[in-house]
């Protein structure tokens, strides 16, 4: 239970204040534990980040996968892939992951994030193969780039409404630059 409470507090800290807010004193304060107790569960801030990735990325990926499985055509799968990821932007787990990704992390934490993103990209490759892409893996990585750019735009509180950003990203994913 304490480990779960620490992870929940870490999510909150990251989503509210970014990686700078994730400190052991802040975790201790949020959970009511002594600072030394936090060290019993996690040896470092990077260990907290790695555990968050291990716990939260699979949940997020399962939501994207479920959205893709709920539709039939390759185009609809690609649209679901984009829309579900962008719908998760407001989710606290996602805000924490974005904050984590933006921060200075050790190699282990970065590798876990890369592997998790690789899992997301692998989900859409099959739909791209069905559409006849000659380089479906490359197309999937570029598609994820569109999603990542839209995520950053939404997170920044851009002048456009989030729904407008989502629609533009879906259009870009499905129709390219022709709009």
N, C-alpha and C positions, 0 to 999 in steps of 0.2 A: 504494500500500500504506500509506503513512504517513497519508494522508487517512482511509482506512478504519480504521486503528488509532486515530486521534484521535476519530473518530465512535464507535467501540466504547468507548473510554475515557469519552467524554462520556455515553453511555448508562449506563454503570456508575456514574459519579459522580451523575448525576441520579436514578437509581433508588435509590441508597444514601443520598444526602443532600439531594436536592431541588436547586433552582436555586442555592442558596447554595454548594453543593459544586462547581458547574461554574465553575472558574477556570482561567485559562491556566497558572498554576504547577502546579495539580493535573493538568491535561492533560499538561503536560510531564513531570511525575513519573511518571504512569501509563504513558506511552509511551516514556520514556527519551530524549526529545528535549530540546533546550535550549528554554527559554521563548521565545527569539527565533524559533526554528524554527516554533513553533505559529503565530506571527503571519504566517509565510509562507503558511500554508494558510487561515487565517481572520483577517479584520480585526478581528472583535469576537466577543463571546459570542453576540450576536444572530445573527451569521452562522453559528455552530455550530448554534444552535437551528433556524434556517431550513433548513439542510442536513439536519438530522435529520428534520425534518418532510417534506422533499422525498423522502427515502430511505425512511423508516419508515411513514408514513401509507399510501402505496400498497400496501405489503406487507400491512399490517393490513387495509386495505379489501378487498384481493383475497381474504384468508382469509374475511372476512365474506361477500363475494359468492359464493365457492365453496360455503360452507355453505348459502346461500340457494338456489343453483342445484341443489343435491343433493336437494332436496325438491320436491314438486309443487303442493301446495295453498297458497292465500294464507296460511292460518293457520300452516301448517308453515314457510312462508318467514319470517313475522314471528317465530315462535318461534326459528328458526335465527339470525335477525338479532340477537335479544336474547342468546340463549345463547352465540353465538360471540364477541360483544363481551365478555361477562362472563367467558368462559373465557380471554380474552386478558389479564385483569387481572394474573395472576401473571407474565406475559411481561415480560422486561426492557425490550423496546421500548415496551410499553404503560406501564410504570411511569415510563419517561423522559418519555413524552408527557404523562402526568398531571402530573409535576413541572414540565414546561415550561409547561403550561396554567395552573398555579397561580401562576407567577412573574410578575415584572414584565418584560414584553417590549415591544419596539418595535412600531410599527404594521405593519411588513412581516411580522414573525413572527406576530403575531396574525392578520393577514389570511390567511396560509398555513394556519393552524390552522382558521380559519373556513371556508375553501374546502374543506379536507379533510373537515371535519364535514358540510359541505353535500353532498359526494359520498356520504357514508354515508347521509344522510337521503334522498337521491334514490333509493338502492337500494330502499328499502322503500315508496316512494310507489306503485309499480305494484301491489304486493300489496294496499295499502289501497284503491286504485281497484277492484281485483277484488272486494274485500269490500263495495263500494258506499258508501264514505265520501264524503260531499258535499264535504269539505275535506281531501283526502288529504295535501296538503303540511303543513297545520297538524297533522293527526293524526300525521304522521311526526315533526314537530318535538317534539310532546308525548311521543311514544313514545321518542324519543332522550333526552328529559328523564328518563324513568323509568330508562333505561339509565344515564345519567350519575349519577343519584342512587344507583343500586345500586353503581356503580363506586366512588363516594366512600365508601359504607358498607363495602364490602369493603376498600378501601384503608385506612380508619381502624382496621381490626381490631375492628369492632363486636362486640357481645355475641353476635349471631347467627353461626352458621356460614356461610361463603361459599355452600355449597350451598343453605341455607335462603333466603339473600338472592336467589340466582339463581332459585329456584322462585317466590318471591314476585314478582319482577320479571316473569317469564314469565306468571304468573297475571294480574298487573295488565295486561300488554300484551294478553293474549288475552281477558280477561273483565272488565276494568275494575275498579271498586271493589267489584263484587259478590263477587269472590273465587271 
